[in-house]
Amino acid sequence: MTALYPSGYGTDRLTMDQLKSRHQSKMHPEYARRLFNWIAAQRGLIGIGSSWRATPHPVSRASMNGESFHQDQPWREAGPKCTAVDLVAFAGDGTKHRAPKWSEVIRQGAASADVWGVHCNIDHESWHMQPIETDGYRTWMRAGRPELFHFYPIPGNPFPTPTPPQAGMPPFKPEQGLFSLWPLNKGKPRLANAEFVRERVGRGFDDWTSRGDAVKYLQGVILHKAGGNIKVDGDYGPLTEGRVLDLQKWFKLYPDGLVGSQSWGLIDALSQT
């Protein structure tokens, strides 16, 4: 039997696909991945009352206009997206949905917050759920608007589903196949951002580079095999470096953003999955 999830503040209940169709397009994709997987695990008890809105809720103490994560916020990579929902719980017996109890959600600081990557972080609002990387708007802004961790492992869905290349971003196809013989090439240059390479020219770092086909191969593997939001352009810029850091943290490599022998070993292994 298909599970139904409470939606809105009446008695409506929707399938997961319908719930996603109603809310997902306005959400940061990484937040949506975590949120909907957690909601699915609640088996119809918890759903979404509201998510994106143009203005903050008139009675919420959490934020002022422009400082609500229910509103579009300027994520550096995802663009203007929301990262907050107000949850509702199924009351049953044909009565209107109710506010969830704290025992039914993930309170900030709970062990389950680290498991799912989401938390309810506002006192007196057990229904308000955000990603664990965000707490207050001003704290997030002072930190430079950091992106969400793109490969956050959650139960049953450790990686986001890889998406097909977007228009204008063809996959990396050097000579044959998706990655050609690059996974077998053990003489690949080490990769770093342009500033790192430039500062070390002539100092024993001549096998390092920030551009070229090796970078395209790296980007292609992240795009097609790790579900990363990345452009295959051969430039080891901030976006590529960020995705490398995500992979290094997830696979417990030293998170330095540099692609040396260990990181190349990981990329080559992912290319064969």
C-alpha contacts under 8 A as a table, 3 or more apart, distances in Angstrom:
res1	aa1	res2	aa2	distance
2	T	15	T	7.05
3	A	15	T	6.22
3	A	16	M	7.51
3	A	43	R	6.42
3	A	44	G	5.84
4	L	13	R	5.50
4	L	14	L	5.06
4	L	15	T	4.77
4	L	16	M	7.02
4	L	43	R	7.89
4	L	44	G	5.33
5	Y	13	R	5.02
5	Y	14	L	5.20
5	Y	15	T	6.17
5	Y	16	M	6.95
5	Y	19	L	7.65
5	Y	43	R	7.70
5	Y	44	G	4.46
5	Y	45	L	6.69
5	Y	46	I	6.36
5	Y	47	G	5.10
5	Y	90	F	7.62
6	P	11	T	7.08
6	P	12	D	6.00
6	P	13	R	4.38
6	P	14	L	6.49
6	P	44	G	6.97
6	P	45	L	7.32
6	P	46	I	6.35
6	P	47	G	4.60
6	P	48	I	6.58
6	P	49	G	7.64
6	P	88	V	6.65
6	P	89	A	6.56
6	P	90	F	5.67
6	P	97	H	6.87
7	S	10	G	7.58
7	S	11	T	7.44
7	S	12	D	5.44
7	S	13	R	5.39
7	S	14	L	6.49
7	S	19	L	7.37
7	S	47	G	5.72
7	S	48	I	5.22
7	S	49	G	5.41
7	S	88	V	7.30
8	G	11	T	7.61
8	G	12	D	6.74
8	G	48	I	6.33
8	G	49	G	3.97
8	G	50	S	6.27
8	G	88	V	7.49
8	G	97	H	7.81
9	Y	12	D	7.87
9	Y	49	G	5.75
9	Y	88	V	7.42
9	Y	96	K	6.50
9	Y	97	H	5.73
9	Y	98	R	7.65
10	G	95	T	7.84
10	G	96	K	4.74
10	G	97	H	5.95
11	T	94	G	6.60
11	T	95	T	6.45
11	T	96	K	4.89
11	T	97	H	5.99
14	L	17	D	7.91
14	L	18	Q	5.69
14	L	19	L	5.88
15	T	18	Q	5.15
15	T	19	L	6.15
16	M	19	L	4.98
16	M	20	K	6.11
16	M	40	A	7.39
17	D	20	K	5.16
17	D	21	S	6.09
18	Q	21	S	4.96
18	Q	22	R	6.25
19	L	22	R	5.24
19	L	23	H	6.44
19	L	24	Q	7.97
19	L	48	I	7.85
20	K	23	H	5.31
20	K	24	Q	4.96
20	K	36	F	7.69
21	S	24	Q	6.04
21	S	25	S	7.32
22	R	25	S	7.80
23	H	26	K	6.21
23	H	27	M	7.07
23	H	51	S	6.66
23	H	52	W	7.49
24	Q	27	M	5.25
24	Q	29	P	7.65
24	Q	32	A	6.30
26	K	52	W	6.43
26	K	81	K	5.65
26	K	82	C	6.19
27	M	31	Y	6.91
27	M	32	A	5.99
27	M	52	W	7.51
27	M	81	K	5.14
27	M	82	C	4.84
27	M	83	T	5.93
28	H	31	Y	5.35
28	H	32	A	6.16
28	H	78	A	6.31
28	H	81	K	5.13
28	H	82	C	5.97
28	H	83	T	6.00
29	P	32	A	5.02
29	P	33	R	6.18
29	P	78	A	7.58
30	E	33	R	5.13
30	E	34	R	6.55
30	E	148	L	6.95
30	E	149	F	7.77
30	E	150	H	6.07
30	E	160	P	7.84
31	Y	34	R	5.34
31	Y	35	L	6.02
31	Y	83	T	6.25
31	Y	118	V	7.93
31	Y	130	Q	7.80
31	Y	131	P	6.11
31	Y	148	L	7.72
32	A	35	L	5.06
32	A	36	F	5.93
32	A	83	T	7.97
33	R	36	F	5.75
33	R	37	N	6.29
33	R	160	P	7.05
34	R	37	N	5.36
34	R	38	W	6.26
34	R	116	W	6.39
34	R	117	G	6.50
34	R	118	V	6.97
34	R	154	I	7.02
35	L	38	W	5.22
35	L	39	I	6.19
35	L	118	V	6.85
36	F	39	I	4.94
36	F	40	A	5.99
37	N	40	A	5.07
37	N	41	A	6.36
37	N	157	N	7.74
38	W	41	A	5.13
38	W	42	Q	6.74
38	W	116	W	6.71
39	I	42	Q	5.23
39	I	43	R	7.30
39	I	44	G	7.76
39	I	46	I	6.21
39	I	47	G	6.51
40	A	43	R	5.61
40	A	44	G	7.24
42	Q	45	L	5.61
42	Q	46	I	6.06
43	R	46	I	7.59
44	G	47	G	7.09
44	G	90	F	7.34
45	L	89	A	5.60
45	L	90	F	5.20
46	I	87	L	6.75
46	I	88	V	5.78
46	I	89	A	4.53
46	I	90	F	6.25
46	I	100	P	7.55
47	G	87	L	5.69
47	G	88	V	5.31
47	G	89	A	6.23
47	G	90	F	7.66
48	I	51	S	7.16
48	I	85	V	6.71
48	I	86	D	6.05
48	I	87	L	4.51
48	I	88	V	5.53
49	G	85	V	7.50
49	G	86	D	5.48
49	G	87	L	5.28
49	G	88	V	5.28
50	S	85	V	5.86
50	S	86	D	5.32
50	S	87	L	7.21
51	S	70	H	6.00
51	S	82	C	7.75
51	S	84	A	6.17
51	S	85	V	4.16
51	S	86	D	6.14
52	W	70	H	4.84
52	W	71	Q	5.73
52	W	72	D	7.56
52	W	82	C	5.98
52	W	84	A	7.43
52	W	85	V	7.22
53	R	56	P	6.75
53	R	70	H	5.84
53	R	71	Q	5.49
54	A	71	Q	5.77
54	A	72	D	7.73
55	T	65	N	6.19
55	T	66	G	7.60
55	T	71	Q	6.60
56	P	60	S	7.46
56	P	63	S	7.24
56	P	64	M	6.84
56	P	65	N	5.75
56	P	66	G	7.80
56	P	68	S	6.09
56	P	70	H	6.97
56	P	71	Q	7.06
57	H	60	S	5.43
60	S	63	S	6.95
62	A	68	S	7.43
62	A	122	I	6.98
63	S	66	G	7.99
63	S	67	E	5.40
63	S	68	S	5.25
63	S	137	Y	7.80
64	M	67	E	5.28
64	M	68	S	6.53
65	N	68	S	6.56
66	G	71	Q	7.03
67	E	71	Q	7.68
67	E	137	Y	5.67
67	E	138	R	7.74
68	S	71	Q	5.44
68	S	137	Y	7.00
69	F	72	D	6.94
69	F	73	Q	6.67
69	F	82	C	5.46
69	F	83	T	5.32
69	F	84	A	5.36
69	F	130	Q	7.90
69	F	137	Y	7.41
70	H	82	C	5.15
70	H	83	T	6.20
70	H	84	A	4.97
70	H	85	V	6.61
71	Q	81	K	7.29
71	Q	82	C	5.35
72	D	80	P	4.86
72	D	81	K	4.52
72	D	82	C	4.85
73	Q	79	G	7.64
73	Q	80	P	5.04
73	Q	81	K	5.60
73	Q	82	C	6.18
74	P	79	G	5.55
74	P	80	P	4.75
74	P	81	K	7.09
74	P	145	R	7.87
75	W	78	A	5.38
75	W	79	G	4.84
75	W	80	P	5.97
75	W	81	K	7.00
75	W	145	R	6.62
75	W	146	P	7.75
75	W	147	E	6.60
76	R	79	G	5.99
76	R	145	R	7.01
76	R	146	P	7.52
76	R	147	E	6.67
77	E	147	E	7.06
77	E	239	L	7.73
78	A	81	K	6.97
83	T	130	Q	5.83
83	T	131	P	6.88
84	A	128	H	6.84
84	A	129	M	5.57
84	A	130	Q	4.72
84	A	131	P	7.68
85	V	127	W	7.84
85	V	128	H	5.83
85	V	129	M	5.54
85	V	130	Q	7.00
86	D	127	W	5.02
86	D	128	H	4.59
86	D	129	M	6.41
87	L	99	A	7.12
87	L	100	P	6.97
87	L	127	W	4.62
87	L	128	H	6.33
87	L	129	M	7.22
88	V	97	H	6.08
88	V	98	R	5.74
88	V	99	A	5.14
88	V	100	P	5.77
88	V	127	W	6.65
89	A	97	H	5.60
89	A	98	R	5.25
89	A	99	A	5.83
89	A	100	P	5.07
90	F	96	K	7.85
90	F	97	H	5.09
90	F	98	R	6.58
91	A	94	G	7.66
91	A	95	T	6.15
91	A	96	K	6.54
91	A	97	H	5.20
91	A	98	R	6.05
92	G	95	T	6.00
92	G	96	K	7.96
92	G	97	H	7.85
99	A	126	S	7.45
99	A	127	W	6.25
100	P	104	E	6.14
100	P	105	V	7.04
100	P	126	S	6.37
100	P	127	W	5.95
101	K	104	E	5.27
101	K	105	V	6.88
101	K	126	S	6.35
101	K	127	W	7.99
102	W	105	V	5.44
102	W	106	I	7.30
102	W	107	R	6.81
102	W	126	S	5.52
103	S	106	I	7.72
105	V	119	H	7.82
105	V	120	C	7.10
105	V	126	S	7.14
105	V	127	W	7.76
106	I	110	A	6.55
106	I	112	S	6.39
106	I	113	A	6.00
106	I	118	V	7.35
106	I	119	H	5.11
106	I	120	C	5.79
107	R	110	A	5.64
107	R	113	A	7.24
107	R	119	H	5.56
107	R	120	C	4.94
107	R	121	N	6.36
107	R	126	S	7.69
108	Q	113	A	6.69
108	Q	119	H	5.16
108	Q	120	C	5.58
108	Q	121	N	4.92
108	Q	132	I	7.85
109	G	113	A	6.64
109	G	119	H	7.97
110	A	113	A	5.46
110	A	114	D	7.57
111	A	114	D	5.66
111	A	115	V	6.83
112	S	115	V	4.81
112	S	116	W	6.24
113	A	116	W	5.41
113	A	117	G	5.39
113	A	118	V	5.49
113	A	119	H	5.48
113	A	132	I	6.96
114	D	117	G	5.29
114	D	118	V	7.59
114	D	132	I	7.75
115	V	153	P	7.73
115	V	154	I	6.06
115	V	155	P	7.35
116	W	153	P	7.76
116	W	154	I	5.26
116	W	155	P	7.21
117	G	131	P	5.80
117	G	132	I	5.42
117	G	152	Y	7.09
117	G	154	I	7.30
118	V	129	M	6.65
118	V	130	Q	5.58
118	V	131	P	4.16
118	V	132	I	4.92
119	H	129	M	5.39
119	H	130	Q	5.63
119	H	131	P	6.15
119	H	132	I	5.75
120	C	125	E	7.61
120	C	126	S	6.14
120	C	127	W	6.85
120	C	128	H	5.37
120	C	129	M	4.35
120	C	130	Q	6.33
121	N	128	H	7.15
121	N	129	M	6.86
121	N	130	Q	7.26
121	N	135	D	6.63
122	I	125	E	5.47
122	I	126	S	7.20
122	I	128	H	6.84
123	D	126	S	7.20
125	E	128	H	5.72
130	Q	134	T	6.73
130	Q	135	D	7.68
131	P	134	T	5.81
131	P	148	L	7.89
132	I	135	D	7.17
133	E	148	L	6.45
134	T	137	Y	7.52
134	T	140	W	6.43
135	D	139	T	7.23
135	D	140	W	7.28
136	G	139	T	5.31
136	G	140	W	6.34
137	Y	140	W	5.15
137	Y	141	M	6.26
138	R	141	M	4.98
138	R	142	R	6.05
139	T	142	R	5.18
139	T	143	A	6.25
140	W	143	A	5.18
140	W	144	G	6.65
140	W	145	R	5.29
140	W	146	P	7.03
141	M	144	G	5.21
141	M	145	R	4.98
142	R	145	R	7.27
143	A	146	P	6.55
149	F	152	Y	5.69
149	F	246	D	6.53
150	H	228	G	7.15
150	H	243	R	7.57
150	H	246	D	6.67
151	F	158	P	7.25
151	F	159	F	5.76
151	F	160	P	7.10
151	F	228	G	7.93
151	F	246	D	6.32
151	F	247	L	7.12
151	F	250	W	7.06
152	Y	158	P	6.85
152	Y	159	F	7.24
152	Y	250	W	7.50
153	P	157	N	6.92
153	P	158	P	4.15
153	P	159	F	6.47
153	P	250	W	7.80
154	I	157	N	5.54
154	I	158	P	5.12
155	P	158	P	6.53
157	N	160	P	6.88
159	F	226	A	6.73
159	F	227	G	6.84
160	P	226	A	7.42
160	P	227	G	5.46
161	T	226	A	7.98
161	T	227	G	5.72
162	P	223	L	6.98
162	P	224	H	5.91
162	P	225	K	6.56
162	P	226	A	6.42
162	P	227	G	3.85
162	P	228	G	7.22
163	T	223	L	7.72
163	T	224	H	7.35
163	T	227	G	6.37
164	P	224	H	7.45
165	P	169	M	5.99
165	P	170	P	6.36
165	P	171	P	6.61
165	P	223	L	7.61
166	Q	169	M	5.54
166	Q	170	P	7.53
167	A	170	P	7.28
169	M	231	K	6.38
169	M	232	V	6.38
169	M	233	D	7.93
170	P	232	V	7.39
171	P	178	L	7.23
171	P	220	G	6.31
171	P	232	V	6.85
172	F	178	L	6.34
172	F	179	F	6.66
172	F	216	K	6.18
172	F	217	Y	6.42
172	F	220	G	5.66
172	F	232	V	6.83
173	K	176	Q	6.34
173	K	177	G	6.20
173	K	178	L	5.08
173	K	179	F	5.94
173	K	180	S	6.77
174	P	177	G	7.86
174	P	178	L	7.78
174	P	179	F	6.88
174	P	180	S	6.12
175	E	180	S	5.81
176	Q	179	F	7.24
176	Q	180	S	4.79
176	Q	181	L	7.91
177	G	180	S	5.12
179	F	182	W	5.94
179	F	183	P	7.22
179	F	217	Y	6.48
179	F	220	G	7.60
179	F	221	V	7.89
179	F	271	S	7.69
180	S	183	P	7.70
181	L	184	L	5.53
181	L	185	N	6.49
182	W	185	N	4.95
182	W	217	Y	7.16
183	P	186	K	7.83
183	P	268	D	4.86
183	P	269	A	7.83
183	P	271	S	6.89
183	P	272	Q	7.96
184	L	268	D	7.75
185	N	188	K	6.27
188	K	214	A	6.75
189	P	207	D	5.35
189	P	208	W	5.62
189	P	209	T	6.65
189	P	214	A	7.14
190	R	207	D	6.21
190	R	208	W	4.64
190	R	209	T	6.37
190	R	258	L	7.55
190	R	259	V	5.51
190	R	260	G	5.08
190	R	261	S	7.69
191	L	208	W	5.50
191	L	209	T	5.16
191	L	210	S	5.61
191	L	215	V	7.34
191	L	236	Y	7.44
191	L	258	L	5.95
191	L	259	V	4.89
191	L	260	G	6.89
192	A	196	F	6.20
192	A	197	V	6.40
192	A	208	W	6.93
192	A	209	T	6.31
192	A	210	S	5.39
192	A	236	Y	6.59
192	A	241	E	7.69
192	A	257	G	7.05
192	A	258	L	5.13
192	A	259	V	6.55
193	N	196	F	5.49
193	N	197	V	6.47
193	N	209	T	7.84
193	N	210	S	5.36
193	N	236	Y	5.47
193	N	237	G	5.95
193	N	238	P	7.55
193	N	241	E	7.22
194	A	197	V	5.18
194	A	198	R	5.95
194	A	209	T	7.51
194	A	210	S	5.29
194	A	236	Y	7.23
194	A	237	G	7.52
195	E	198	R	5.09
195	E	199	E	6.13
196	F	199	E	5.48
196	F	200	R	6.61
197	V	200	R	5.36
197	V	201	V	6.36
197	V	205	F	7.51
197	V	208	W	6.35
197	V	209	T	6.22
197	V	210	S	6.89
198	R	201	V	5.55
200	R	203	R	5.32
200	R	204	G	7.36
200	R	205	F	5.89
201	V	204	G	7.34
201	V	205	F	6.16
201	V	206	D	6.33
202	G	205	F	6.75
202	G	206	D	6.66
203	R	206	D	7.54
205	F	208	W	5.63
206	D	209	T	7.91
209	T	212	G	7.84
210	S	215	V	7.18
210	S	235	D	6.19
210	S	236	Y	5.00
210	S	237	G	7.84
211	R	214	A	7.51
211	R	215	V	5.94
211	R	234	G	5.28
211	R	235	D	4.78
211	R	236	Y	6.03
212	G	215	V	5.50
212	G	216	K	6.59
212	G	234	G	4.96
212	G	235	D	6.96
213	D	216	K	4.85
213	D	217	Y	6.16
213	D	234	G	6.07
214	A	217	Y	5.10
214	A	218	L	6.29
214	A	234	G	7.44
215	V	218	L	5.04
215	V	219	Q	6.12
215	V	233	D	7.96
215	V	234	G	4.83
215	V	235	D	6.43
215	V	236	Y	6.34
216	K	219	Q	5.04
216	K	220	G	5.90
216	K	232	V	5.52
216	K	233	D	6.18
216	K	234	G	4.48
216	K	235	D	7.65
217	Y	220	G	5.02
217	Y	221	V	6.28
218	L	221	V	5.37
218	L	222	I	6.42
218	L	267	I	6.84
219	Q	222	I	5.15
219	Q	223	L	6.07
219	Q	230	I	6.76
219	Q	231	K	6.98
219	Q	232	V	5.36
219	Q	233	D	7.96
219	Q	234	G	7.64
219	Q	240	T	7.01
220	G	223	L	5.10
220	G	224	H	6.01
220	G	232	V	6.10
221	V	224	H	5.33
221	V	225	K	5.32
221	V	226	A	6.97
221	V	267	I	6.78
221	V	270	L	6.99
221	V	271	S	5.64
222	I	225	K	5.56
222	I	226	A	4.87
222	I	227	G	6.43
222	I	228	G	5.39
222	I	230	I	7.44
222	I	243	R	7.64
222	I	267	I	7.93
223	L	226	A	6.08
223	L	227	G	5.44
223	L	228	G	4.91
223	L	229	N	6.47
223	L	230	I	6.02
223	L	231	K	7.79
223	L	232	V	7.97
224	H	227	G	6.14
224	H	228	G	7.68
225	K	270	L	6.32
225	K	271	S	6.46
225	K	273	T	7.29
226	A	270	L	7.63
228	G	243	R	6.83
230	I	239	L	6.82
230	I	240	T	6.70
230	I	243	R	7.88
232	V	235	D	8.00
235	D	240	T	7.95
236	Y	239	L	7.86
236	Y	240	T	5.64
236	Y	241	E	6.54
237	G	240	T	5.50
237	G	241	E	6.15
238	P	241	E	5.02
238	P	242	G	5.99
239	L	242	G	5.09
239	L	243	R	6.41
240	T	243	R	5.20
240	T	244	V	6.27
241	E	244	V	5.09
241	E	245	L	6.23
241	E	257	G	5.49
241	E	258	L	7.75
242	G	245	L	5.08
242	G	246	D	6.30
242	G	257	G	7.19
243	R	246	D	5.01
243	R	247	L	6.38
244	V	247	L	5.18
244	V	248	Q	6.15
244	V	257	G	5.75
244	V	258	L	7.76
244	V	259	V	7.80
245	L	248	Q	5.04
245	L	249	K	6.14
245	L	255	P	5.49
245	L	256	D	6.71
245	L	257	G	5.05
246	D	249	K	5.31
246	D	250	W	6.18
247	L	250	W	5.10
247	L	251	F	6.04
248	Q	251	F	5.33
248	Q	252	K	5.78
248	Q	253	L	4.68
248	Q	254	Y	6.31
248	Q	255	P	5.27
248	Q	257	G	7.76
248	Q	263	S	7.31
249	K	252	K	4.97
249	K	253	L	6.05
249	K	254	Y	7.15
249	K	255	P	5.76
250	W	253	L	7.77
252	K	255	P	7.91
253	L	262	Q	7.69
253	L	263	S	7.62
258	L	263	S	7.81
259	V	262	Q	7.56
259	V	263	S	5.19
259	V	264	W	6.19
260	G	263	S	5.49
260	G	264	W	5.94
261	S	264	W	5.11
261	S	265	G	6.11
262	Q	265	G	5.06
262	Q	266	L	6.45
263	S	266	L	5.03
263	S	267	I	6.24
264	W	267	I	4.99
264	W	268	D	5.99
265	G	268	D	5.19
265	G	269	A	6.17
266	L	269	A	5.12
266	L	270	L	6.19
267	I	270	L	5.11
267	I	271	S	6.17
268	D	271	S	5.12
268	D	272	Q	6.81
269	A	272	Q	5.47
269	A	273	T	6.87
270	L	273	T	5.30
